[in-house]
Amino acid sequence: MPLENLSSKPKIKLVAIDMDGTLLDEAKQVTAENKEAIKKAREAGVHIVICTGRPKSGILPYAEELGLDEDYVIANNGSWLFKTDDWSTLASHSLSRQALEHTVSIFDNEPGINLVFFTKEANYALGRELYPATIRDAEIENSKLYHTDFQSFLDLDLPVAVAVFMGEESVMDAFQAKADALLSKEVATVRSMDYAYEALPQGVDKGRGLKDLAEGLQLSPEEIMVLGDGNNDLEMFDFAGLAVAMDNTSDEIKARAHAITSSNQESGVAKAIYDYVI
């Protein structure tokens, strides 16, 4: 999806950045080059918005490291919009009781898989046991994780931003192949990671979250650049005036972008900011 005359640098006022595989390197760190470029962009008056599938707990340490006060975060693939000065909720979406029951019925305690309900402050996992992929994810995202059953969870009466099936890649491949058409009757689905297959409220995704934020800030798509590497970034690619794919992503993702930057190991976020924003 080439963009004509990229060298003219459209006036970008907001940069939305995915985290894993984009902002973060393979060690889950922000490079010094990315930090410096983000700092310069903010000093130039550009909004820096983290737009990720992670929950708040997995974002907060990085937002603090980058000094992203008085800006915005889109979490859980568009289910939450936070303002970072006080982490107040500006918008939220949750799965209905009917959608939860439908998702659980398809899950049916599948061996090797947890169904994890993401709430605002903690994750609640259904399944025969806590499997390694689920435990790893909670550790990466600094999430509180509880092993429970469906009825006990319902008794807590907590809104669920997203329900995520988690397991090893081959297990998830097989499950997605048989479950996708059934799940799509009640929820939106996306394979956000090799170990994570998500069920979101219908109509909720990163693009929707970014569109709602842009309208609130009175920004047009042409004033927005987005950076990402995954399937869950495609809706924000479609919305933004400038969509930049990481070099470490697949050819299919690159084909949906206007431009390609360096990999996450090579501070591709910084390169894109210098190339197109400041």
Phi and psi restraints in degrees (value plus and minus 20) as a CYANA .aco file:
   2 PRO   PHI     -85.5   -45.5
   2 PRO   PSI     128.7   168.7
   3 LEU   PHI    -130.6   -90.6
   3 LEU   PSI     109.6   149.6
   4 GLU   PHI     -87.0   -47.0
   4 GLU   PSI     117.9   157.9
   5 ASN   PHI      36.0    76.0
   5 ASN   PSI      30.8    70.8
   6 LEU   PHI     -78.8   -38.8
   6 LEU   PSI     -48.6    -8.6
   7 SER   PHI     -84.7   -44.7
   7 SER   PSI     -36.2     3.8
   8 SER   PHI     -96.4   -56.4
   8 SER   PSI     -27.5    12.5
   9 LYS   PHI      33.4    73.4
   9 LYS   PSI      65.0   105.0
  10 PRO   PHI     -77.0   -37.0
  10 PRO   PSI     130.8   170.8
  11 LYS   PHI     -92.3   -52.3
  11 LYS   PSI      78.6   118.6
  12 ILE   PHI    -111.2   -71.2
  12 ILE   PSI     107.3   147.3
  13 LYS   PHI    -133.3   -93.3
  13 LYS   PSI     -30.7     9.3
  14 LEU   PHI    -165.4  -125.4
  14 LEU   PSI     112.9   152.9
  15 VAL   PHI    -138.3   -98.3
  15 VAL   PSI      99.3   139.3
  16 ALA   PHI    -122.6   -82.6
  16 ALA   PSI     107.7   147.7
  17 ILE   PHI    -146.5  -106.5
  17 ILE   PSI     103.1   143.1
  18 ASP   PHI     -86.2   -46.2
  18 ASP   PSI     141.1   181.1
  19 MET   PHI    -118.8   -78.8
  19 MET   PSI     -94.9   -54.9
  20 ASP   PHI     -88.9   -48.9
  20 ASP   PSI     104.4   144.4
  21 GLY   PHI      64.8   104.8
  21 GLY   PSI     -22.7    17.3
  22 THR   PHI    -149.0  -109.0
  22 THR   PSI    -100.1   -60.1
  23 LEU   PHI     -87.6   -47.6
  23 LEU   PSI     -58.3   -18.3
  24 LEU   PHI    -115.5   -75.5
  24 LEU   PSI     122.4   162.4
  25 ASP   PHI     -99.8   -59.8
  25 ASP   PSI    -193.9  -153.9
  26 GLU   PHI     -90.2   -50.2
  26 GLU   PSI     -35.9     4.1
  27 ALA   PHI    -110.7   -70.7
  27 ALA   PSI     -11.4    28.6
  28 LYS   PHI      42.9    82.9
  28 LYS   PSI      18.4    58.4
  29 GLN   PHI    -138.8   -98.8
  29 GLN   PSI     134.8   174.8
  30 VAL   PHI    -113.7   -73.7
  30 VAL   PSI     103.2   143.2
  31 THR   PHI     -88.7   -48.7
  31 THR   PSI     137.4   177.4
  32 ALA   PHI     -80.3   -40.3
  32 ALA   PSI     -56.3   -16.3
  33 GLU   PHI     -84.2   -44.2
  33 GLU   PSI     -62.4   -22.4
  34 ASN   PHI     -84.7   -44.7
  34 ASN   PSI     -62.0   -22.0
  35 LYS   PHI     -78.9   -38.9
  35 LYS   PSI     -66.7   -26.7
  36 GLU   PHI     -84.8   -44.8
  36 GLU   PSI     -62.2   -22.2
  37 ALA   PHI     -85.5   -45.5
  37 ALA   PSI     -61.1   -21.1
  38 ILE   PHI     -83.8   -43.8
  38 ILE   PSI     -61.5   -21.5
  39 LYS   PHI     -80.1   -40.1
  39 LYS   PSI     -65.0   -25.0
  40 LYS   PHI     -86.6   -46.6
  40 LYS   PSI     -58.8   -18.8
  41 ALA   PHI     -83.4   -43.4
  41 ALA   PSI     -62.6   -22.6
  42 ARG   PHI     -86.6   -46.6
  42 ARG   PSI     -58.2   -18.2
  43 GLU   PHI     -83.6   -43.6
  43 GLU   PSI     -46.5    -6.5
  44 ALA   PHI    -104.4   -64.4
  44 ALA   PSI     -17.2    22.8
  45 GLY   PHI      69.9   109.9
  45 GLY   PSI      -7.3    32.7
  46 VAL   PHI    -108.5   -68.5
  46 VAL   PSI     113.0   153.0
  47 HIS   PHI     -90.5   -50.5
  47 HIS   PSI     113.1   153.1
  48 ILE   PHI    -131.9   -91.9
  48 ILE   PSI      94.4   134.4
  49 VAL   PHI    -138.0   -98.0
  49 VAL   PSI      96.0   136.0
  50 ILE   PHI     -92.5   -52.5
  50 ILE   PSI     109.6   149.6
  51 CYS   PHI    -152.0  -112.0
  51 CYS   PSI      82.6   122.6
  52 THR   PHI    -162.9  -122.9
  52 THR   PSI     143.0   183.0
  53 GLY   PHI    -101.7   -61.7
  53 GLY   PSI     -29.4    10.6
  54 ARG   PHI     -90.4   -50.4
  54 ARG   PSI     134.7   174.7
  55 PRO   PHI    -100.9   -60.9
  55 PRO   PSI     153.2   193.2
  56 LYS   PHI     -71.6   -31.6
  56 LYS   PSI     -61.9   -21.9
  57 SER   PHI     -82.0   -42.0
  57 SER   PSI     -49.6    -9.6
  58 GLY   PHI    -109.4   -69.4
  58 GLY   PSI     -21.8    18.2
  59 ILE   PHI    -127.5   -87.5
  59 ILE   PSI     -60.5   -20.5
  60 LEU   PHI     -70.7   -30.7
  60 LEU   PSI     -67.1   -27.1
  61 PRO   PHI     -81.5   -41.5
  61 PRO   PSI     -55.7   -15.7
  62 TYR   PHI     -95.4   -55.4
  62 TYR   PSI     -58.0   -18.0
  63 ALA   PHI     -81.3   -41.3
  63 ALA   PSI     -59.5   -19.5
  64 GLU   PHI     -88.5   -48.5
  64 GLU   PSI     -61.2   -21.2
  65 GLU   PHI     -80.3   -40.3
  65 GLU   PSI     -57.7   -17.7
  66 LEU   PHI    -106.8   -66.8
  66 LEU   PSI     -25.7    14.3
  67 GLY   PHI      48.6    88.6
  67 GLY   PSI      15.8    55.8
  68 LEU   PHI    -105.3   -65.3
  68 LEU   PSI      38.5    78.5
  69 ASP   PHI    -102.7   -62.7
  69 ASP   PSI     135.4   175.4
  70 GLU   PHI      33.9    73.9
  70 GLU   PSI      22.6    62.6
  71 ASP   PHI    -158.4  -118.4
  71 ASP   PSI    -175.0  -135.0
  72 TYR   PHI    -156.4  -116.4
  72 TYR   PSI     134.9   174.9
  73 VAL   PHI    -155.2  -115.2
  73 VAL   PSI     112.1   152.1
  74 ILE   PHI    -125.2   -85.2
  74 ILE   PSI      97.4   137.4
  75 ALA   PHI    -136.0   -96.0
  75 ALA   PSI     144.6   184.6
  76 ASN   PHI      28.3    68.3
  76 ASN   PSI      25.9    65.9
  77 ASN   PHI      35.5    75.5
  77 ASN   PSI      19.3    59.3
  78 GLY   PHI      81.1   121.1
  78 GLY   PSI     -23.4    16.6
  79 SER   PHI     -95.7   -55.7
  79 SER   PSI     -43.6    -3.6
  80 TRP   PHI    -150.8  -110.8
  80 TRP   PSI     121.0   161.0
  81 LEU   PHI    -144.0  -104.0
  81 LEU   PSI      98.5   138.5
  82 PHE   PHI    -133.4   -93.4
  82 PHE   PSI     130.0   170.0
  83 LYS   PHI    -120.6   -80.6
  83 LYS   PSI     108.9   148.9
  84 THR   PHI    -102.4   -62.4
  84 THR   PSI     -29.5    10.5
  85 ASP   PHI     -87.6   -47.6
  85 ASP   PSI     -56.1   -16.1
  86 ASP   PHI    -153.7  -113.7
  86 ASP   PSI     -14.1    25.9
  87 TRP   PHI      37.1    77.1
  87 TRP   PSI      13.6    53.6
  88 SER   PHI     -94.3   -54.3
  88 SER   PSI     133.4   173.4
  89 THR   PHI    -108.7   -68.7
  89 THR   PSI     100.4   140.4
  90 LEU   PHI    -113.3   -73.3
  90 LEU   PSI     -48.4    -8.4
  91 ALA   PHI    -178.5  -138.5
  91 ALA   PSI     129.8   169.8
  92 SER   PHI    -172.6  -132.6
  92 SER   PSI     134.1   174.1
  93 HIS   PHI    -155.3  -115.3
  93 HIS   PSI     124.9   164.9
  94 SER   PHI    -160.3  -120.3
  94 SER   PSI     137.5   177.5
  95 LEU   PHI     -94.4   -54.4
  95 LEU   PSI     117.7   157.7
  96 SER   PHI     -91.0   -51.0
  96 SER   PSI     142.8   182.8
  97 ARG   PHI     -77.9   -37.9
  97 ARG   PSI     -60.6   -20.6
  98 GLN   PHI     -82.9   -42.9
  98 GLN   PSI     -62.2   -22.2
  99 ALA   PHI     -85.3   -45.3
  99 ALA   PSI     -60.1   -20.1
 100 LEU   PHI     -82.7   -42.7
 100 LEU   PSI     -66.5   -26.5
 101 GLU   PHI     -83.2   -43.2
 101 GLU   PSI     -59.6   -19.6
 102 HIS   PHI     -83.2   -43.2
 102 HIS   PSI     -64.4   -24.4
 103 THR   PHI     -84.1   -44.1
 103 THR   PSI     -62.7   -22.7
 104 VAL   PHI     -86.1   -46.1
 104 VAL   PSI     -56.7   -16.7
 105 SER   PHI     -85.3   -45.3
 105 SER   PSI     -53.4   -13.4
 106 ILE   PHI     -97.9   -57.9
 106 ILE   PSI     -54.7   -14.7
 107 PHE   PHI     -80.5   -40.5
 107 PHE   PSI     -73.1   -33.1
 108 ASP   PHI      29.3    69.3
 108 ASP   PSI      22.0    62.0
 109 ASN   PHI      30.8    70.8
 109 ASN   PSI      25.1    65.1
 110 GLU   PHI     -76.4   -36.4
 110 GLU   PSI     109.1   149.1
 111 PRO   PHI     -79.3   -39.3
 111 PRO   PSI     119.1   159.1
 112 GLY   PHI      62.7   102.7
 112 GLY   PSI     -18.9    21.1
 113 ILE   PHI    -148.9  -108.9
 113 ILE   PSI     119.8   159.8
 114 ASN   PHI    -126.2   -86.2
 114 ASN   PSI     124.6   164.6
 115 LEU   PHI    -124.4   -84.4
 115 LEU   PSI      94.1   134.1
 116 VAL   PHI    -129.3   -89.3
 116 VAL   PSI     101.7   141.7
 117 PHE   PHI    -110.2   -70.2
 117 PHE   PSI     100.0   140.0
 118 PHE   PHI    -112.9   -72.9
 118 PHE   PSI      95.7   135.7
 119 THR   PHI    -127.8   -87.8
 119 THR   PSI    -199.5  -159.5
 120 LYS   PHI     -82.9   -42.9
 120 LYS   PSI     -55.6   -15.6
 121 GLU   PHI    -136.2   -96.2
 121 GLU   PSI     -30.3     9.7
 122 ALA   PHI    -181.4  -141.4
 122 ALA   PSI     145.9   185.9
 123 ASN   PHI    -132.4   -92.4
 123 ASN   PSI     121.3   161.3
 124 TYR   PHI    -145.0  -105.0
 124 TYR   PSI     100.4   140.4
 125 ALA   PHI    -128.0   -88.0
 125 ALA   PSI     107.0   147.0
 126 LEU   PHI    -112.8   -72.8
 126 LEU   PSI     136.8   176.8
 127 GLY   PHI     119.6   159.6
 127 GLY   PSI     149.3   189.3
 128 ARG   PHI     -85.8   -45.8
 128 ARG   PSI     -50.7   -10.7
 129 GLU   PHI    -179.1  -139.1
 129 GLU   PSI     152.5   192.5
 130 LEU   PHI    -103.9   -63.9
 130 LEU   PSI      96.6   136.6
 131 TYR   PHI    -109.2   -69.2
 131 TYR   PSI     139.1   179.1
 132 PRO   PHI     -75.8   -35.8
 132 PRO   PSI     -58.9   -18.9
 133 ALA   PHI     -82.1   -42.1
 133 ALA   PSI     -58.1   -18.1
 134 THR   PHI     -88.2   -48.2
 134 THR   PSI     -62.4   -22.4
 135 ILE   PHI     -85.4   -45.4
 135 ILE   PSI     -63.6   -23.6
 136 ARG   PHI     -79.7   -39.7
 136 ARG   PSI     -64.1   -24.1
 137 ASP   PHI     -81.0   -41.0
 137 ASP   PSI     -64.4   -24.4
 138 ALA   PHI     -83.2   -43.2
 138 ALA   PSI     -57.4   -17.4
 139 GLU   PHI     -87.0   -47.0
 139 GLU   PSI     -63.2   -23.2
 140 ILE   PHI     -82.6   -42.6
 140 ILE   PSI     -59.0   -19.0
 141 GLU   PHI    -118.3   -78.3
 141 GLU   PSI     -11.0    29.0
 142 ASN   PHI      36.0    76.0
 142 ASN   PSI      15.3    55.3
 143 SER   PHI    -114.7   -74.7
 143 SER   PSI     120.8   160.8
 144 LYS   PHI     -90.7   -50.7
 144 LYS   PSI     113.6   153.6
 145 LEU   PHI    -149.0  -109.0
 145 LEU   PSI     107.6   147.6
 146 TYR   PHI    -143.9  -103.9
 146 TYR   PSI     118.2   158.2
 147 HIS   PHI    -114.4   -74.4
 147 HIS   PSI     104.6   144.6
 148 THR   PHI    -167.3  -127.3
 148 THR   PSI    -197.9  -157.9
 149 ASP   PHI    -136.0   -96.0
 149 ASP   PSI     147.2   187.2
 150 PHE   PHI     -83.3   -43.3
 150 PHE   PSI     -66.1   -26.1
 151 GLN   PHI     -84.0   -44.0
 151 GLN   PSI     -61.6   -21.6
 152 SER   PHI     -82.2   -42.2
 152 SER   PSI     -57.2   -17.2
 153 PHE   PHI     -86.8   -46.8
 153 PHE   PSI     -64.5   -24.5
 154 LEU   PHI     -78.1   -38.1
 154 LEU   PSI     -54.4   -14.4
 155 ASP   PHI     -83.4   -43.4
 155 ASP   PSI     -42.1    -2.1
 156 LEU   PHI     -95.6   -55.6
 156 LEU   PSI     -41.6    -1.6
 157 ASP   PHI      35.9    75.9
 157 ASP   PSI      33.2    73.2
 158 LEU   PHI    -129.5   -89.5
 158 LEU   PSI     116.8   156.8
 159 PRO   PHI     -84.6   -44.6
 159 PRO   PSI     119.5   159.5
 160 VAL   PHI    -129.1   -89.1
 160 VAL   PSI      95.6   135.6
 161 ALA   PHI     -91.1   -51.1
 161 ALA   PSI     -60.9   -20.9
 162 VAL   PHI    -177.9  -137.9
 162 VAL   PSI     125.3   165.3
 163 ALA   PHI    -130.4   -90.4
 163 ALA   PSI     106.4   146.4
 164 VAL   PHI    -141.4  -101.4
 164 VAL   PSI     102.8   142.8
 165 PHE   PHI    -100.3   -60.3
 165 PHE   PSI     108.4   148.4
 166 MET   PHI    -149.4  -109.4
 166 MET   PSI     115.1   155.1
 167 GLY   PHI    -194.2  -154.2
 167 GLY   PSI     159.7   199.7
 168 GLU   PHI     -86.8   -46.8
 168 GLU   PSI     135.7   175.7
 169 GLU   PHI     -74.1   -34.1
 169 GLU   PSI     -68.0   -28.0
 170 SER   PHI     -84.9   -44.9
 170 SER   PSI     -56.3   -16.3
 171 VAL   PHI     -85.4   -45.4
 171 VAL   PSI     -62.6   -22.6
 172 MET   PHI     -89.1   -49.1
 172 MET   PSI     -55.1   -15.1
 173 ASP   PHI     -77.4   -37.4
 173 ASP   PSI     -67.8   -27.8
 174 ALA   PHI     -87.0   -47.0
 174 ALA   PSI     -61.4   -21.4
 175 PHE   PHI     -86.8   -46.8
 175 PHE   PSI     -64.2   -24.2
 176 GLN   PHI     -80.5   -40.5
 176 GLN   PSI     -60.9   -20.9
 177 ALA   PHI     -79.9   -39.9
 177 ALA   PSI     -56.1   -16.1
 178 LYS   PHI    -112.3   -72.3
 178 LYS   PSI     -39.7     0.3
 179 ALA   PHI    -122.2   -82.2
 179 ALA   PSI     -40.0     0.0
 180 ASP   PHI     -79.9   -39.9
 180 ASP   PSI     -68.3   -28.3
 181 ALA   PHI     -83.6   -43.6
 181 ALA   PSI     -57.7   -17.7
 182 LEU   PHI     -89.0   -49.0
 182 LEU   PSI     -65.3   -25.3
 183 LEU   PHI     -83.0   -43.0
 183 LEU   PSI     -57.1   -17.1
 184 SER   PHI     -86.2   -46.2
 184 SER   PSI     -28.5    11.5
 185 LYS   PHI     -89.9   -49.9
 185 LYS   PSI     -45.7    -5.7
 186 GLU   PHI    -144.7  -104.7
 186 GLU   PSI     -41.1    -1.1
 187 VAL   PHI    -158.4  -118.4
 187 VAL   PSI     143.8   183.8
 188 ALA   PHI    -109.3   -69.3
 188 ALA   PSI     121.0   161.0
 189 THR   PHI    -142.7  -102.7
 189 THR   PSI     129.6   169.6
 190 VAL   PHI    -174.0  -134.0
 190 VAL   PSI     119.4   159.4
 191 ARG   PHI    -111.1   -71.1
 191 ARG   PSI      74.7   114.7
 192 SER   PHI    -102.2   -62.2
 192 SER   PSI     -49.3    -9.3
 193 MET   PHI    -161.9  -121.9
 193 MET   PSI     146.2   186.2
 194 ASP   PHI     -82.3   -42.3
 194 ASP   PSI     -45.8    -5.8
 195 TYR   PHI    -123.7   -83.7
 195 TYR   PSI     -18.8    21.2
 196 ALA   PHI    -151.5  -111.5
 196 ALA   PSI     105.7   145.7
 197 TYR   PHI    -145.6  -105.6
 197 TYR   PSI      96.8   136.8
 198 GLU   PHI    -125.0   -85.0
 198 GLU   PSI     125.9   165.9
 199 ALA   PHI    -136.8   -96.8
 199 ALA   PSI      94.4   134.4
 200 LEU   PHI    -134.6   -94.6
 200 LEU   PSI     140.0   180.0
 201 PRO   PHI     -76.0   -36.0
 201 PRO   PSI     121.0   161.0
 202 GLN   PHI     -79.7   -39.7
 202 GLN   PSI     115.1   155.1
 203 GLY   PHI      67.1   107.1
 203 GLY   PSI     -20.3    19.7
 204 VAL   PHI    -123.8   -83.8
 204 VAL   PSI     107.5   147.5
 205 ASP   PHI    -184.5  -144.5
 205 ASP   PSI     157.7   197.7
 206 LYS   PHI     -81.4   -41.4
 206 LYS   PSI     -57.7   -17.7
 207 GLY   PHI     -83.2   -43.2
 207 GLY   PSI     -62.5   -22.5
 208 ARG   PHI     -83.8   -43.8
 208 ARG   PSI     -63.9   -23.9
 209 GLY   PHI     -81.7   -41.7
 209 GLY   PSI     -60.9   -20.9
 210 LEU   PHI     -90.1   -50.1
 210 LEU   PSI     -58.5   -18.5
 211 LYS   PHI     -81.7   -41.7
 211 LYS   PSI     -64.8   -24.8
 212 ASP   PHI     -83.3   -43.3
 212 ASP   PSI     -61.4   -21.4
 213 LEU   PHI     -84.9   -44.9
 213 LEU   PSI     -64.2   -24.2
 214 ALA   PHI     -80.4   -40.4
 214 ALA   PSI     -60.4   -20.4
 215 GLU   PHI     -84.5   -44.5
 215 GLU   PSI     -60.1   -20.1
 216 GLY   PHI     -84.7   -44.7
 216 GLY   PSI     -52.6   -12.6
 217 LEU   PHI    -112.0   -72.0
 217 LEU   PSI     -20.4    19.6
 218 GLN   PHI      37.6    77.6
 218 GLN   PSI      27.0    67.0
 219 LEU   PHI    -130.9   -90.9
 219 LEU   PSI     124.1   164.1
 220 SER   PHI    -109.4   -69.4
 220 SER   PSI     139.9   179.9
 221 PRO   PHI     -75.8   -35.8
 221 PRO   PSI     -53.3   -13.3
 222 GLU   PHI     -85.9   -45.9
 222 GLU   PSI     -36.7     3.3
 223 GLU   PHI    -116.1   -76.1
 223 GLU   PSI      -8.2    31.8
 224 ILE   PHI    -144.0  -104.0
 224 ILE   PSI     112.0   152.0
 225 MET   PHI    -132.7   -92.7
 225 MET   PSI     118.4   158.4
 226 VAL   PHI    -144.0  -104.0
 226 VAL   PSI     128.7   168.7
 227 LEU   PHI    -149.1  -109.1
 227 LEU   PSI     113.9   153.9
 228 GLY   PHI    -185.0  -145.0
 228 GLY   PSI     156.3   196.3
 229 ASP   PHI    -161.3  -121.3
 229 ASP   PSI     -19.7    20.3
 230 GLY   PHI    -145.4  -105.4
 230 GLY   PSI     152.0   192.0
 231 ASN   PHI     -79.8   -39.8
 231 ASN   PSI     -53.4   -13.4
 232 ASN   PHI     -98.1   -58.1
 232 ASN   PSI     -18.2    21.8
 233 ASP   PHI    -117.2   -77.2
 233 ASP   PSI     -28.7    11.3
 234 LEU   PHI     -86.0   -46.0
 234 LEU   PSI     -56.2   -16.2
 235 GLU   PHI     -86.3   -46.3
 235 GLU   PSI     -54.9   -14.9
 236 MET   PHI     -95.9   -55.9
 236 MET   PSI     -47.8    -7.8
 237 PHE   PHI     -79.7   -39.7
 237 PHE   PSI     -64.2   -24.2
 238 ASP   PHI     -87.4   -47.4
 238 ASP   PSI     -49.8    -9.8
 239 PHE   PHI    -101.4   -61.4
 239 PHE   PSI     -61.2   -21.2
 240 ALA   PHI     -95.1   -55.1
 240 ALA   PSI     133.1   173.1
 241 GLY   PHI     -90.1   -50.1
 241 GLY   PSI     -46.7    -6.7
 242 LEU   PHI    -156.9  -116.9
 242 LEU   PSI      88.5   128.5
 243 ALA   PHI    -126.2   -86.2
 243 ALA   PSI     103.4   143.4
 244 VAL   PHI    -138.4   -98.4
 244 VAL   PSI     102.4   142.4
 245 ALA   PHI    -114.4   -74.4
 245 ALA   PSI     127.3   167.3
 246 MET   PHI     -97.0   -57.0
 246 MET   PSI     128.4   168.4
 247 ASP   PHI     -86.5   -46.5
 247 ASP   PSI     -40.3    -0.3
 248 ASN   PHI    -104.4   -64.4
 248 ASN   PSI     -15.3    24.7
 249 THR   PHI    -113.5   -73.5
 249 THR   PSI    -199.4  -159.4
 250 SER   PHI     -99.5   -59.5
 250 SER   PSI     142.8   182.8
 251 ASP   PHI     -82.2   -42.2
 251 ASP   PSI     -52.6   -12.6
 252 GLU   PHI     -84.7   -44.7
 252 GLU   PSI     -61.1   -21.1
 253 ILE   PHI     -89.1   -49.1
 253 ILE   PSI     -63.1   -23.1
 254 LYS   PHI     -78.5   -38.5
 254 LYS   PSI     -55.5   -15.5
 255 ALA   PHI     -86.8   -46.8
 255 ALA   PSI     -39.5     0.5
 256 ARG   PHI    -113.6   -73.6
 256 ARG   PSI     -22.5    17.5
 257 ALA   PHI    -118.8   -78.8
 257 ALA   PSI     141.3   181.3
 258 HIS   PHI    -103.0   -63.0
 258 HIS   PSI     -48.5    -8.5
 259 ALA   PHI    -171.4  -131.4
 259 ALA   PSI     142.6   182.6
 260 ILE   PHI    -144.8  -104.8
 260 ILE   PSI     115.0   155.0
 261 THR   PHI    -131.3   -91.3
 261 THR   PSI    -196.8  -156.8
 262 SER   PHI     -86.7   -46.7
 262 SER   PSI     151.6   191.6
 263 SER   PHI     -93.0   -53.0
 263 SER   PSI     150.2   190.2
 264 ASN   PHI     -87.3   -47.3
 264 ASN   PSI     -42.3    -2.3
 265 GLN   PHI     -98.1   -58.1
 265 GLN   PSI     -36.2     3.8
 266 GLU   PHI    -134.8   -94.8
 266 GLU   PSI       6.3    46.3
 267 SER   PHI      36.6    76.6
 267 SER   PSI      28.1    68.1
 268 GLY   PHI     -81.7   -41.7
 268 GLY   PSI     -49.6    -9.6
 269 VAL   PHI     -82.3   -42.3
 269 VAL   PSI     -67.4   -27.4
 270 ALA   PHI     -79.6   -39.6
 270 ALA   PSI     -64.3   -24.3
 271 LYS   PHI     -79.6   -39.6
 271 LYS   PSI     -64.1   -24.1
 272 ALA   PHI     -85.7   -45.7
 272 ALA   PSI     -59.0   -19.0
 273 ILE   PHI     -82.8   -42.8
 273 ILE   PSI     -63.8   -23.8
 274 TYR   PHI     -89.7   -49.7
 274 TYR   PSI     -54.9   -14.9
 275 ASP   PHI     -92.4   -52.4
 275 ASP   PSI     -57.4   -17.4
 276 TYR   PHI    -143.3  -103.3
 276 TYR   PSI     -28.9    11.1
 277 VAL   PHI    -140.2  -100.2
 277 VAL   PSI     -68.9   -28.9
